[in-house]
């Protein structure tokens, strides 16, 4: 079954697509469901039905889902304007917890296994680089959790009067958290000899590729969906 419809010469998932068909099309959508708050066991129900039962705006889910399914997704301003920014914040914040409590923990365990069998210079290279990256990731997410997301919630509630911070401030200072993971990936692939831990080394490299892709999508959602969405709300409040 073709799960897509053609819209503006592009294939995108639509509200009547069966949720099960979305998972069948790309199993990497599964962590997305976990982070946005959709449980398994949706049977033959459509995206619209599942989202409504889960208390999620279907258009919010479509924005996130199409970001993960399509390599060159360009969300329309109409779809962005019809989605719920609270859903986006819930998803992004849940993703931060997922990265730090699940992905990074798994990554750290694999690095420990691989590093334990390496010469001292290689062990120090990979562990030091990883610790620096983890700290940068934690700082990046803390800034968003402590400054950006509370501001967005105030915008949603129309309580941002006399704010010096705007979503444009975030846009100017927003950095990509996926860039340095590419360096870590290169270190493992090019310079780490996997001696007695060949399986763990391949598992580590695979985990880094998966995390890098997910973080790229995460950044895209913030830059191309959340920021335009809050820009629209700010402009709406200014005109009132």
N, C-alpha and C positions, 0 to 999 in steps of 0.2 A: 504494500500500500504506500502510495506517495504521500508523505506527511506535509508536504509543502504546497503553498499556492503561489502563483506568480503575481507579483505586485511591482509595478514600475520596472519590469524586466529583471526582477530579483526574486529568488526563492526564499520565502520566509515562513516560519511557523505561524499559524493563525489560531484564533481562540477556539475553533471547533476541532482542532487536531486532538486526537486521543493522547493523553499524557503518556500512556505506555508506548506509543509509537515514537514519541520524542526520545525516550530512554533507549529504545531499540536503535534509533538513528545514531545516537552517540551516548554511550554509557557514561562519558565524562560529565554528563549533566547531573548525575546522582549527587555529588557533593553540593551542587547548587540547591537541590531540593532540601537537603539537610539544613543548609544555612538559611534558607528563606522560610523554613517552617512547614514544609509539606511532607506528610507521612506517606510511606508506601501503602499499598493496598487500595489503589484507586480504580481497580477493575477496568471497565471500558469507558470511564468518564473522560470528558474532554478537558482541555486546559482550563476553559472558562468555569466548568463545573467544579473541578478540583480547587481552583483558586478561590472561588466564592465560598466553598465549604471551609477553607483554611483561613478565611478573613483577609485575603490578599487581592488587591486590584489586578485583574488579569493582564492589563496593559503593562503593569510593573513587571510581571513575570515575563511577558513577551520581550520586553526590552532586554532583560538580563539573559533570557534563554537564547535569543537571536545573537547576542554578543558572543556567546560561547559556541554556537553552531556555525556561524558564518565568519569567514576570515577577513572580510572587508565590509563589515556591517556599518551602515550609516543611518542611524535612527531618524525618523522624520520628526519635525518640531511638533506635529499634531499628536503623534504617539507619546512624545515626551510630556506634552502639556496635559494629556489625559491620564497619565500614570499618577501614582500616589508617592510623593517624596518620602513619606514615613516608611513605606515598604523598602525603598532604596536604602535608607539609613539603617533599618533593621538588618537588611541583607549584608551591607558593608561592615557593620559592627560585628555581626555574627561571623563574617569571614575573617576579621581580625583575630577573634578568639580561635577560630578553626586553624588558622595559619600558626599561631603561637602555641596552642595547646595540643594540636594534633600533628600538623605537618612538620613543624620545627622539632618537636619531640622525636618523631620518627627519624628525621634527618640526623639529629644529634646521635641517636643510637647507632645508626649506620656508620657515621663518621668515626665514632668510638671503636667500632668493630674493625673498620678498615685501617684506621690509624694505629691500632695496637700491634699490627704486624709490619709496620713500616720502619725504615731507618729514621733516626732522630730528626734529621733535617727535613725529610718529607712529612713526618708526623707534625713537626712544629709549623710547617708551611700551611697545611690544610686546617689544623685546629685553630691557629691564630687568625687566619683569614675568615674562618667560619664564625669565630667569636665576635670579630669586628662587624661582620655582616648582620649577625643576630641582634647586636646592640643597635645598629642603624635601623633595622626593621622595627624593633621595639619603640625606638624614639619616633619613627615615622608614624606608627599607629597611635602612639600616645598623643601626638599633636592633633591628629584627627579626632580622637575620642574626647580629648579635653577642650579643644578649641573649636574645631570645624563642626562636628556633629551637634554640640549644644547650640551653636549659632544657627544651624539649619533648623533645628527644632523650634527655636524662637521665631524664625522667619515663618515657619509653618503655622505657628500660633499667633502670628502678627504681633510679636513682642520685641521686635528688634529696634525699637526707637532709640535714637542717640548712640547707635553702635558705630564704633570706629572700624570694626572688622566687617568686611563684606566677602561674598563668595569670590569676588575678583582678587582679593588678597590671597585666598587659598590657591586660586588658579596661577597666580604669578609665582608662588613659592612651592608649588607641587612638584615633587621629584618622582622619578620612576623607581620603585622598589625592586624591579625585576632585573635592572642592569647589572648589578654586582653578582647576581646569582649566575650570570653567564660566565663571569670570571672564575667563580668557584667550580662551575661545570668544566671549564677548560683545564683547570688545575687537575681535577680528577681524571679527565679523559687523556690528557697529554703527558702528565708528569708523575702520576701515581702508579707505581708498579704493584699489582694486586697479589703478588706472592701467594700466600695461603688463604686469602680471602677473595677469591675470584668472584664467587656468587654475590657476596656483599658489595663488592666494588661495582658490579653491573647494576645491582639493586639501587645503590647510592646514585649512580649516574641517571638511572631511569627516574628516580624520585625527584632529582633536580630538574630534569626536563619537564616533568608534570607540574612541579611547583612554579617553574618559570612561566609556563604558559598560563597557569591560573592567575598569577600575579599580573601578567600583561593584560588579561581580561579585566581584572579588578581595577587596574589603573584606567583602562578604557572607560569603564562604567563611571568612574569618578569624573574623568575629564570630559566625556562626550555625552553623558546622560545627567549625572547629578548637577554639575556646574551649570549647564544650560537650563535645567529645570528650576534651580534656585534663582538664576538670573531672571527668569520669567516672573517668579513670585516677587522678587525685589522690585522689578519694574511695575508690577501690578500694585504693590503697596505704595510706591512713590506717586502713582497717578491718582490715588484715592484722596 
